[in-house]
Amino acid sequence: MLFLSCLLTADVFAQVASVKPEKNQLEVAIAAWGATSIPTAVALDGGYFAKHGLAVNISVVAASTSVQALISGRVDIYQGGATAIGGNLGGADIIYVGASVDKSSLMLLSQKGITSFEQFRGKTISTTSPGAFGEIVVRMTARKHGMEVGKDVKLIYHRTPGEALSTFLVGNADGLVIGPPHTDLARQKGATVVVDYYKDGVKIIGPGTAVMREFAQKNPNTIKAYFMGHLDGLKRALDDEEFAKKLDGKYSKITDAALLAENYRQGARVWNKDMSVDPAAIRMVLENSPDDKGKGADPKRFYDNTIIQAVNRDYASKLFAGEVK
């Protein structure tokens, strides 16, 4: 019976893996390499996208630019965060079709002497692109403390996490909202953690898989193949920590072994095996969006779990038996 079961499982994998992508070359944009994107790096260099018939090119592009590239068709997939919701609110039919991460790994850090959010009143916080998750969580935290972004605290925007970190490290910002590995680099320089959004249980989609709805409708098998490659990369990353850290170092340009180990640890706690989009994560963005059109918008407008649910059922549930249905 065990032998038969193994044969059946292998047969299911063979059937799913034989799905023929409608488009076999993909242009993918990400905002930055970091802890959340380690499985993507493993999928790319480990040959897992190629295993499923895809030639994937990944470019690091600022979040706001990535959304524009998605709309224009210069990229097929934006593996990123809240700016996809901003693009939808702006009139583009962008949707999430999966979420490789749905828990926040962001931290709000401060210069020496600031230990509470209230102390940021009249001060500045360095972050990435307008509408990205850094801005969203600061707006959320400000609202909880009866403060307002733009009035009580100022955000300084940057194209990349590295640029946001640099502004903070040279003392041109009082705070920094960012994710690993940049959080670890800032803490090594003496930054203080004011808010750990992971410990607070903040739900986000970052990075999520954002596409134009029309692309998803025309290329469902391509997206399935992309997800299967990513899931293979995720499993390899979990099973082979040294390989994952090696690729993290390659793409993030980190050479410090302790920093790579910490980056891996922080990433592994938020990587999704079930990549279904949680509407609660979208609702959090809408409630704290700088765009008033987000208030009261239906989260269902911003995602479609049809493709990832099929992949979970036929593929992820076999890779991660007992953990994904």
N, C-alpha and C positions, 0 to 999 in steps of 0.2 A: 504493500500500500504506500509506503514511504517513497519507493522508487517511482510508482505511478504518479504520486503527488508532485515529485520533483520534475517529472516529464511534463506534467500539465503546466506547472509554473513556468518552466522553460519555454513551453509552447506559447503561453500567454505573452511572455516577454518578446519572443520572436515576432508574434503577430503585431504587437504594439510598435516594436522597433522598426517594423517594415513599412510604417506609415510613410507615404511619399510626400514630402513637402511641395507645396505649389511653387515656392520660391526657395531656392537653395543657397542664395547669398543674402546675408543680413547685415545691415549697418545698424549698430547699437551704440547709443550714447549713454555715458554715465557721468555723474557730476564729479566723482573722485574715486580713486581706489582707496579702500580702507577695510576695516573689520567686516562690514556688512557685505562687501563684494568679494570676499575670499573665495566662496564657492564658484562664483563666476570666473575668477582667474583659474581655478582648478579645472573647470569645465572647458575653458579655452585651451590651456596648455596641456591638459591631460588627454585631449583628443575626444572629449565626450560630445561636443557639438558635432564634430565631424562624424562620429559614430552614428549619429542620427541624420546624416545627409546634409549637414549645414556647414557652409563656410561663413564664419562670423568675424566681422571686423568691429572692434570696440574702440571708441574714441572718448577721451575725457573732454567734456564740453560743459560750460557753465549752465546751470539749471534753466535759466530763462532762455538762453540760446538753444538749448536742447528742445524745448517745447516748440520754438519757432521752426527748428529743423524738422521736427515731427510733422508739423502742420504742412510744411512745404514739400514733404516727401524725401528730404535729403537723408533722413534716418528712418528706419522702420520701427525701432523700439527705443523708448527712453526708459532706461532702468534707473528710476529716480523717485522723487518724493512729491511734495505738495504742489509744486508748480504745475503739474499736470491738471490738478483741480482748478488752478487759476486759469489755465488755458481753456478749460471747458466753460468756466464762468464767463470767459471773454468771448465765447461763441464758437469755439472749435469743438468738434465732436470727438474729444479725447476720452478714452476710458482706460481703467485698469483691468487687466485680464488675469492678474495674479499678483501675489505679494510674497516675495522671498523673505521679507522681514515685516513684522507687524507690531514690534515692541520697540520703543525708542531707546537708542543707545547714546542720546545726546546728554551733555552736561552743560550747566551754566557755571562758568568759572569766573573768578574775580582776581583783581590785584590785591596785594597785601592790605589788610585793614577793612575789607568789605566782607561781611559774614552773613548778611541777610539781604533779601531782595529789596526791602524797603530802603536800604542804603544806596541803591542805584538811582534814587530820585535825583534828577538834575545831572545824571551822568550818562555815559555812552557804553553801548554793548556792540562788539564786533560780531558780525555774522556773514552768511553767504548771500545768495541772491534774494531779492524781494519775493515774498510769497513762499519761500522754501521753509522747511520745517523749523529752522532756527528762529525765524520770525514768528511762526505760528506758536511755538511753545513759549516764547517770551511774551507774546500778546496774552496767551492763556494765563501765565503766571502773574502778569501785571493786573489783569482783570480780577484775579483772586485777592490781590492786595489793594484793590481800589485805586489802581494807577492806570495810566494810559500811555501806550507807545506813541511817540511824537509829541506828547505834552509833558509827561513826567520823566520819561527816559527816551533817549535817542538811539536808534539803531544805525550802525555804519555797515553798508553793504559791500560785498566783494564777489568777484567771479568764482573764486575757489576757496575751499577750506584753508589751504596753505596761505593764501593772501590774508584771510581773516585772522589767522594765527599770527602772522607777521605784524599786523597792525597792533595786536594786543601785546606782543612780546617787546615791541619798541616803546610801549607806554602810551600809545595814541588812542587807547580805549580802556575803560575801567573794567569792562567785562568781556566775556567771550562765550558764545554758545556754539558748540561744535561736537562732533563725534570722534571716536577713536580712528586712527592713532593720534590725531592732533590733540585730543584731551590729555593723553599721556605725555606728549611732548611739552604741553603747557604746564602740567603738574610737575614735571622734572625741573622746570624753571621757577617753581615756587607758587604757581597759581593755586587758589583755594576753591574747592567745590562748594558752590552755594546751593545748587539744585541738581540732583541726579534723577533724570526723568525715567530711567529704567527702574530704579528703586521705587519711584512714585507710581509705577504701573501704567505709564502713558502709552496708549495704543496709537501707532502711526503706520502708514504704508511707506516705508522708506528703507531700501529701495523697493518700489513696486514696478511691475511691468506695464508700462503705459503705451498704448497704440492708438491710432485713429480707428474708430469703429468700423469704417469701411475696410481697412486693412484686415481686421479680425474676421470680418465676414467673408472676405475673398481668400484668406490664407489660414484657415483653421489648422490644417495639418502642419504648416510651417511653425505656428505657435506651439502646437503640441510637441514637435521635435525640439524646439528651443527649450521648453519646459523639461522634457525628458533629459536633455543634455545637462541642464542646470541641476536637476535632481541627482544625476550621476555624479556631478561635480561636488554636490553637497555631501553625498554619502562618502566619497573619497576624502573630502576634507575632514569629515568626522572620524573616519577610520585611519587616516594617515596624517597625523598632525604635523610631522616634520615636512612632508611634501607641501602641505598647505602653507606653512610658515615660510618655506623657501619661496613660493610664488608670491606671497604677501610682500616679502622683502624685495622681490624683483620689481613688482609694480608700484609699491608705495615708496621705494627707494630707502627703506629702513634697513640698517645693518646691525643695530643693537639687538642681541639675542633676547634680553629680558623684555624689551619693548615689543618685539615680535610675539613673544609668549603671552604677554598681557593683551595684545591686540587680538590674538587668536581666542583667548579666553572670553573677551568681551563680545567677539563676533559669534562664537558658538552658542552663547546663551540667547541670542535673538534670531538665529537662522530658522526659517520655517520649513518643516517637512510637509505640512499641509499648507499649500500656498493659496488657499481660498482667501478672497478679500473679505475682511470684516467691516461691515458698514459702520460700526462704532468708530473705527479709525478715521473714516471719511467724515463722519459727523463732527468729530473733534476739530478737524481742519475747518469745516464750514462755520462752526460756531466762533472760531477765532480768526477767520480770514480778514485781511484788510479790505477785501472787496465786499461791500454791503450786499451784493447779489447772492452771496453765500448763505446769508441768514435765512433760514427756513427752507433752503433747497433740499430736495429729496436725495438722500445718499444713493439711491438706486440708479440715479441718472449717471453716476460716475464710474460704474463698474459692471462687469458681466463675468460671472463665475462659470459659465457654461463649459468653456474649454478646459480650465484647470480642474474642474470637478470630474470630467471624463479622464484626464490624465491621472488624477488621484486614485480614481476607481481602478483603472487598468494598469497603472505603472507604479505610482508612489506607494500604493498599499502593498505591493510586492517588495519594493526596496526597503520599506520601513514597516514590516509586518507588525500588526498590533498597535501601531502608532498613527497610521493614516488609514482612513476608510474610503 
